């Protein structure tokens, strides 16, 4: 038996009608009988095409304000009947039910309605019942029925009709069925997550866009990005982003969001290795690069201001992987594009997720993002000597960097410039020693600088080492039963310390 099926009858009931007209015209040319409802029926009639009302098939009108239109055995029997079974055929004849060989149905825009801030009742009315049932039924019976479940398939559907007439292959129907179940499962996930606001019941995620990457973290690993990068960035130049690029870009975007004043950041392996805030962009770039010009090689760069020509001229001297900015001056862009493989991304303003998910063991962990930024009003002065206004500004600056750096971490800063950081160490003492050594290696004088720690000091050894290096003000969350030992050391050595009460672990 051939796997080809002839389209004799079609059911069409859609929300999105853009691109539908050529399909219904072609179906009419091919002698296909069309059934439809409501607005879709009116649209088809406006094209000058004869259409049969679903109400005539079901023998009852659309009721309950349109909530019930197609939910009827005369509709679902025509979709679900197995063409090869004599008993199914006999029953269709008995009840005068036509075989529906093509179903074109899309769903009410539930997600868009939620995103619009609509009232709850409006959102509830956008939970599709008939449409989702038609899609699932037609997809289940893909052996006999072609299901077109979203507007994005209209062009492909028309191509099939133009090339093959009123005939479809098993491969085509199965492909469209897979898309249909993708559509329906995504839709159900969106509805569930609307109700499951605290994630206490279950974790469900659905992302329909995907992009295969060259490889994963290493060449022997496969990698895929799930999401819409084009919504996030406009790519202006360069090669495709890699798995590791994307991790660095994510870290960059999250860190730059902490700063309003003109700021430049250099990142390597998800951590800032250079960062400075200045009056003009080229100074911010030069001072950020000075933080660690060695690590900057092959790094990811980001700024929150338009890249101008003077800054681009300096940036071009460095080998980097990715540069991200809200915009680029025309002459700056032309200069930077001379390096063909350098990725230039214009960051678009979009709403970022407020949750984080990662795999662990045989499951997943879910948490809210760390959206708390330490501010001066959060600070409790724990020592006899209070930080100066300049130190307070630098403490906030250092804390922002610390929050986005792998634990255990220590950050040194002065004059809104990152001097050095100790990153991802197994002890806070080691992180501090690493930061001291880096600062000295790159010629920074730590006298008068400030220190930030992502978590409390269990012993006074860290503040003693910091004191010996020249640190004069410290910000930390506090919370250790031995906080007082560190405070006492600071009091004895004329160091200011503030406690925030907020830990910023980043594992």
N, C-alpha and C positions, 0 to 999 in steps of 0.2 A: 504494500500500500504506500502510495506517495506521501511524503511529508508536507506537500503543498496543500494549502487551504484557500478556497475561493471566498472572497468577501461578498456576501449577498446582502447582509443587513448590518447597519452600523448604528450604535448608540453614541450620541455626542451630547455631553453636558459639562460645560467648562466655565470656570471663572475668568481665565485669561483668553481673550479672543484674538489677540494679535497674531497674525500668521495663520489663522484658521480658515479664512475665506478661500485660498487656493485649494485647500484640502477638500472642502465640501463641494467645490465646483468640479474637481477631478473625480470625486466619488460619484457625482451625478452623471458625468460623462461616461463612467464605467458601468452605469446602470445599478448602482448600489442604492438600496432603500435606506433612508436615514430616519431615525427616531431621535427626538430631542425634547427638552423641557425648558420652560420659562424664558429667561433672557437669551439663552443659546438658541432656542427655537426662533425667537424674534430676530436675532442676528442672522440666522440662516435664511429666513424669509426675506430679509432686507437685501440679500444677495440675489434675489429672484429665483431661489431654489425651493422646490417642493420638499416639505418635511412632514413627517408623521408625529403626532403628539404622543408622548408616553402615556398621557391620560387615557387615550383611546386604547392603548395596549393593556393598561392595568384596570381600566373601567372605573377608576375613581380619580378625582382631581387632586392637585397638590394641596395638602392640608397643613394645618398648624403653622401657618406663616411660612410655608416652604420647608419646614423641618422634615416632612415626609413627602417624597415625590416618586422615587424610584424603588423604594423598599417593597418589593412585591414579587411573588413567585413567577409571574409572567415575564418579568425582567430577568431575574436571576436564573430562572429555568432556561431561558434562551442563551445565557452566558455559560452556565455550568454544564449543560448537556454534553454528553460524550458522543461525538458523532458516529463512532464505530459501534455503539451499542444499540441494538434494535429496540430494546425496552425503553431507552431514553427517547429514541425517535418516536416510538408509539405514544409515549406520554405527551410529547410536544404536540403531536397531531391531535391527541384527545382534547387538550386544553387550548388548542389554537395558538401556540406560542412559537414565534419565529426564532430561528437560530441567529444569535447575535455574534457575528464573526469579527467585528472590530468595535472596540470600546475606546472612546476618547473622553477622558475625564481627568480634570485636575482638582486640586483641593483648595478650600477656602484658605486665605493667607493668614494662618494662625500666628506665626512668628512675627510677621510684620505688624499685626494688630497689637500684640503684646509690646513690641518695641516702640510703638507709637504712643504708649501711655494711655491707651483707651480704658474706659471703665470696664469693670469685671464682667458685666452682663454682655457687653459688646464682644469681649474676648471669648466668653462661653459660646456665643452664637457662631463664632468662627471655628468651633470644633466640628469638623465635617463628619457626618455619619453615613449618609448615602454614598458620597463620593469614595470614601475609604473602603466601603463594602464592595462597591463596584470594581475598584482597582484590585482588591484582593481576590475577588471571584474570578475576574478575567485573567489575572496572573496565574492563579491556581490551574486554570484550564488552558494554559499556553499551548497545549498540543493542538488546540482548535481555534484559539482566539488570540488576536493581536491587541495588546493593551498599550495605549498611549497615555501616560500618566502625568506628563508635565509639558508645559509649553516649549521647553527646550528640545523636545522630540518632534515638533511639528515639521521642521525642515527635512529631517530624515524620513519621516512618514511620507511626505510628498514625494521624495526621491524614490521610495519603494513603489508608490503608485504610478509614477511616471515610467519607471524602468520595467516593472513587472505586471502592471495593470492591477486588477482586483485579485491579486494572489500573493500569498506570503509563504515563506519557508519556515521550517521548524527552527532553524538557527536564528532567524529574525525574531520570531515570536518568543523564543527563550531569552534572547538578549533583552528584549523589551520587558519581559516578565521580571528579570533580575532588577532592572531599573525600577520597576513598579514596587517591588518589595523594599528596595532601598528608599524610595519615596515614602512608603507607608510606615516603615520602621522609624525613619527620621521624624516624621510627623508625630507619631505616638510618643517618641522620646521628648519632643518639645512640649507636648501637652503634659506629660508626666512631670517634667522638671518645673513647669509652671505651678503645679500643685505641691511638688516635693521641695518646698523652699529651704528646708534645713538639712537636706540630704540624709535624714535619719532613717529613711525606709530602704533606699537602695541607691546605687550610683549608676546612672545611665548617661552616656555621652554619644553624640552622633555628629560626625563631620563628613559632609558629602564630597568636599573638594580634597583632592590629593595630588601630590607631585612626587614622582620618583626621583631620588637623589643619586648622584654618581655612586656613592657608597655611604656607609654609616660612619661611626666614629673612627673606624679603621677600614682599610681597603677590603678586608675579608668579610666585612659585615655589610648587609644590605641596609638601606635607609630610605624612609619615606616621610615627607612632611604632609600632615593633614591640616588643611586650613586654606584660607584665601590670602596669599601674600600680596596679590594685586590690590586688595583692599587696604592693606597696611602700608605698602610702599609703591612708588612709581620708580621702576628701575630705569636709570638714565644711561647706564654704561656697564660693561664688564661681563664676566662669565657667570654661569649659574652658581647660586649659593650652595655651599656644601652643608652637610650635617653639622660640622663644627662651626662653620660660619654662622649658622642659624642660632646656635647656642650663644655665641658671642654677641650677635645682634640683639637677641632677647635680653641679655644682661645689660647691654648698652642702652636700649630703649627704656628699661626699668630704672636705671640709674639716672639718666638725663632728666627723667620726669620729676626728680627731686629739686631741680634748680630752675629759678626764674631769670636770674641775671645771666649775662653772656658767659657761657661756659663751654669748655672743650674737654673731652674725655678720650683717653687712649686705653683700650682694653686688650688683655691677652688672657686666654683661657678663662673667660667669664669674670675676671677681676680687673679693676682699674689699676693700671700701672702708672698713669699720669692723669692729673685733673687740676684744672685751674679756672677760677672765675675772675674776669677782668673787665675793664671798661670797653675795650675793643677786642675783636675776635682774633686778630693776629697775635696779640699779646697773650691771650688765653691759650692759643695753640702752642706758642713757643714755651710757655711756662708749663703746660701740660706735658709736652714732649720732654722737657728737662727732668721730669720726675723719674723717668727710667727710659732713656733713649735706646738701651739695649733690647728691652722687652718690647718696645714699640715696633720693632722690625717685624713685619708680617701681621700687625695687629688690626683691630677694628677701631675706627675713629667715629666719634659722634659729637655733634654740637646742636645747640638749640637756637641758633641764629643762621641767617643766610650766609653762605660761604662767599666771600668777596675775593677779588683778584689778588690782593696782597697776601691773604691767608692761603689761597690756592697755590700761589707761587712757592710758599714755604712748605706746604704739605707735599707738593710734587717731589721734593727732594728725598722723601722717605718712601721706602717700599712698604705698602700696606695692602691689606686684603679688601677692606670695605670702608667706605666713608658715607655716613648718614647725616642728613641735614634737612631742615624744613624746606629749604629752597637753595638754589645756586644762582649767583649772578651769571649772566650770559657769557661774559668773557672768562669768568672763573671756570664755568662748565667746559668751555671749549678747550681751555688749557688742560684740565684734569682728564678729559677724554682722549688726550694724546696717548695715555697709557691704556691700551685696549682692554687689558684684563682686569683693571681696577674696577671694582664694583662701586657704583655711585647710586645711592638710594635717596629718594626724596620721601621723607616720612609724612604720611597723611594723618590727619586728625581722626581717630576712631575711638570708640569705646572699648577699653581693654578689659579682659576677663578679670574677675575679682577672686578667682579660686585657682588653686594649683592641684594638679593630679600627677602622681608618679607611680610606676609599678614597683612593687616590693614583694618578695617571696612569691606566694601563689595568689596575690591579690593586688590591691591598689590602696594608696593613701590619698586622702583628700583633705585639703585645708584651705582656709581663707588666706589670701596673700597678706604679707606683712605690709599693710598700708599705713602704719603708724610712723610718722616722721617726728623725731625729737625736736622740740622748739624750746625757746628760752623759758616760757611759762611752765614747762614740765620740770625744769631743773630745780632740785633741792640742794642748796649749798650746804655741804656737809662739813666743811672746814672753817677754821677761824678766819682765814684770808679768803675773800671773795674774788672771783675772776673779774678782770676788767671788761669793759664793753667790747674791746677788740678781741679779747680771749673768748668771750661768750660767742661772738660771731664765728670765730674759728672752731669752737667746740661744736656748734651746730653743723658747720661745714664738714668737720671730721666725722661726726656721727652719721651723716648721710652716706658718706663713702663706706663707713664701717658696716652699716646695715646691708649693703649690697656686695660684701666681700665674704669669701668662704671662711667659715669658722675652723679653728680658733683664729681670731684676727686682732691685730693692733694697727691703728692708723695714726701717723704723725702728720700734722698740718700746721701751716703758718701763713698768714696773709692770704687766705683763700687759695692756697696751693697745697696739693698733696706732696709731702716730702718723701714719705715712704710708708709701706705697709708690710706687715707680716701676715702671710696668707695661708690658711688651711693647715696650720700646724697642730700637732697632737697635744701640745701644752701652750698655755698663754705666755709662759716665760720664753719658750722657743720662738713664738710669734714676735715677741718684743725684741729679742736679740736679732732676729732676721731683719726687722724694720730698722733697727739702729745701724746694722752693718750696711744695708742698702742706702740709707741716708748718707752715711759717711762716704761710700763708694761713689756717689753721684754729687759730692761736694756740698751737701746741705749742712748748715749750722743749726743744730737742734736747740740751741739756747733760746728760750722764750717761746718755743713751739708748744703745741697742745697735743694731747694723746686721747684717742677714743678706743674703747674696748667693747666688743659685742656682748660680753657677759661679765659677771662680777669677778673680782680678784679674791681667791680663797685665802691668800697670804699676802703680806706686804712686800714680797720680793719683787713684784712687777713695778710698783711705784718707786721702789728704791733704785732699780735699774734705770727707770725712766728719769728719775732725778739726776742720777750720775751722767745721763746723756744730755741733760739741760732742759728737760720738760718742766713747765711751770704751771700747767693747768691740765686737769684730767676730767673726762666724762665717762661714766660707766653706769650700768643699771642699778648696781647694788643688789642686796638680797642675800649675801653671804652671812653666816653666823659670825664670821670674823671680819666683817666690814670695818669695825672700829680699829682693827690693827692697821689697816691701810690708811684710814683717816688720821690716826695718831701719827703715823710716819709723815704724812703730808703737813700736819700742824707743826711738827718738829722741824720741818725743812722748808717752810714758807711756800708750800705748793697749794694751789686751789683745786678742790675737787667738788664736782656736782654729781648727784645721783638722779637718774631719770625714772627709775622704776620699770623700765621696759627693756627686756632682753631682745637682741636681734640675731639669734642664731641663724646661720645659713649653711646647712649641711649639703 
